[in-house]
Amino acid sequence: MVCSIIMNRKVSRRNPKGNRRGGVMNITAVGVVATALIASPILLSATIAFRPPVCPQTRRSPMSSAVTLFATIESQQEQQAAPNQFDDQDMDISETISEENKQQQQELRTTTEEAQKKKKQRLFAKNNNNFRHNNNKAMADPVFLQKRTETLLRMTSPENDIIDSISLGNVGGGNMKVDKRTFDWLIDAWAYSGTDHAVEYALRLLKRMEHLKDRMTMGGDDGDDYELYPDVKTYTKVINAIANSGKEDAGEQAEAILNRMIDMNEPLTMPNTYTYTNVIDAYARSAPYNSNAPYSAQRLAERMEELRATSTSEQVKPTARAWNSVIGAWADWMGEEMPWGEYVGSGAERAESCLDIMDELASVTGNEDVRPNSYNFNSVISAWANNGGGDAAFRAENILERMEVLYRQTGQEDVKPRTVTYNAVIDAWAKSGELDGAHRAELLLGHMMELFETGHNVDAKPNVRSFNTVLNAWAKSGVFDAPVRALKVLSRMEELASSDWDDVLPDATSFATVINAYARSNTFGKADSAYEVYTYMKEMYDATGNLKLRPNNIIYNSVLNACAFTMGDFEEQSRAIEIANSMLMGLDESPYGKPDHITYGTYLKVIANQMDPSPARTEIAATVFQKCARDGMVGGMVLRQLREMGMGDEEFEELVGISIWKAPSLSDLPSSWTCNVIEGKRLRRRQFR
C-alpha cells in the first residue's frame, strides 16, 4: 500500500547513474547515503529519492533556492501593494475553496476583529452538545437574542404596567409572548450562546422576573394568571449560563445563587439534583484558573449525599453525573500552590480516588445512581493521559483493566469499555514519554482489533482516531525507525479500509502525523520523505474526491516543519529550501487555503536553519514578513522567529517599527498585521474540519 508505493517511487526516481533527478549528488552526498544504508538497512524506506524538477545543468545552493521565492514574492508585492505597504488598514483576502467550506473560510479570513469574535461564537454554538441549542438556529444567533432580550426587558420595565399577557408583533420575525416560558427560553439560549455577555443578560432576565414577582405579590396577585414567577428551573438555567462562562469566579457566583434559593425556603425554588450538579459544573470549568475549585466541587457533591440521607423526598441526591464534574475539576487541577510559586499534587490521582468514593457510597447507601459508569472511568483515564508524568500511562491502563474485569463479571453495559476508552489509554501511552510507549500503544490497538474480531467486545472496534493516536505515539517516540513504523500503521489502515472498514480510512490527520514522524526523526532526507507522503495523499484526494483527504494548512505546515529540521550536507539544505518554497507558494496559490501564522513562522524557521547568516537571508526574511503582515497573519511564532533571525537592530526596527531590544509583543504591532491570527491548537484545527 502506501509504504510499498513510496518505496517503488524511490527506486523509479533515480536515474541510471544513481543521481537524483533534477540535481547532481556530489561524492560526499552519495557517501552519506551509502553509509546510512549500510549502517541501517531499514533507513532505506526513510530515504526518498524524489526531487521536484530543476535545471539539470545547475546545482542550486540553499541561498539560490530561497532567492527564487524572494523574487516571486517581491514581484507579487510590486503588482499588488499600495505605495505605503504598512498603512494600518485591513486587507481583503480572496480564496478559492470548496462550496462546503466557503462561508466558514471567508469568515476566518475576514480582517475585522469583530467578525473574528463572532466566528468563535458560532463555532462554540456549532460544537455545543445541547440538543435544543444545536437544533434551534435562533438560539445560536447572539444578535437575535440581544434584540429579543432588550425588547422583553423594555416591555416589562417598571414604567410599563403589565395587566395581561402581552403579544409583540414582528419582533425578530414573529410574536413574542411575555410569560415565564419566554424568559426561560432566553436564559437558556444565553447559556449556550458562547458570548462574553451571556451571564450578564441571564442575570438581567432573572432580576426582571424577580421584580415582576415582587410587583405581583405587592399587588395581591397570586401569580396564577401571569405565570411569571421564577422557579427552580429558571434559577438552574441561570446557574448553567454562569457555568458555561468558564470564568475564574464562576463557581462562587453559581453557589451564591444556590444559597439564595436555599434562603428563600420556598417549594417553588428549592434546589434539586440538577441545580447542585450545575453549580459543581461551574466549579469544574473554572478549575484551570482556580486552585480551590476542585475542593468546592467535591464539597458540594458530598453535601448532596448529606441532603439525600436527611430527606425522604430525594429531591437532591448524588449521581454519577455530578461526580463526573468533580472528576473533571480534579483533572484540570494544577496542584497545590506553594509559597515559593510551585504546584504540588496530582489531580489525576485525586480524580481516581473519586471512583472509590462513588463505589463506597453506592454500596453503603444503596444509591446505584452514584455507582461509577463508563463516563466516570473514561474521565479518569483522560485525566491520567493528560497528566503525562511518571506512571500515568500505567495508571490509565490499570483503570481500563478494572473496567474489563467489571464487565466480564457483571455484563453491565454501563461499565463496558468502548472504543473511546481504549483510545484514551492509547493517548496516555502516546504522551507518556516512555521508551516503549509507542509499542504499548500499538499492542493495545491490536488488542482492540482482537476483541472486535472475536466478538468479545464489538464496541471496541478501532476507528481512525485509534490509528491516528498510535501514529502520534510513534511520531513522539524518538526511536530511530519511527517513520517506518508509522508508515506501516498507515498501510494497515489502507488495507483495512479496502476490506470494508470504512471508519479507519486514513484522513489528513493520519498523513500529517506520519509527516511529523519524519520531522521529529534523525532520518536522512526527511524533507523529501515528508514531501512524498504529502504528494501521495494529494494524489489520493484527486483520485477519490474524499474530503477527509483534502490537503489543508496542517499538512503544508507539517512538511515545512520537516524542512526546517532537515539535517545533512549542502544538497540536503538546498532540497529542504526548495521543498519549503514549493509548499509556501503552493498553499498560497491552492484551493485548499492560505498561509497562516504557523506557515509563515515555520518557513522563517526553515530559512534560519538552512541558510547561513547573510544580507540575502535577512532580505528574504523581511520580504516574507511583509507579506505575512499584509495578510494579517503576524502571530507569536512569526515574531519570535523574526527576532531569532539574527538581523541587526536597525534592520529589525525598520521592518517592525520597534527596537529588537524592547522585546516587542503582538500588542505593540498594528492590528491589521495580526487581525487574522487564530491562536490555540484547538481553534486552528477546528477551522479545517
PyMOL commands that set and color helices and strands:
alter all, ss='L'
color gray80, all
select helices_A, chain A and resi 2-12+27-39+41-46+62-80+99-109+113-127+131-134+137-140+142-155+180-191+198-218+232-245+250-264+267-269+273-285+293-309+320-331+347-365+368-370+374-387+392-410+413-415+419-432+437-454+458-460+464-477+482-498+502-504+508-520+526-544+547-549+553-564+570-589+597-610+615-630+636-643+649-656+660-662+666-668+671-674+681-686
alter helices_A, ss='H'
color red, helices_A
select strands_A, chain A and resi 167-171+174-177+336-337+343-344
alter strands_A, ss='S'
color yellow, strands_A
deselect
rebuild
show_as cartoon
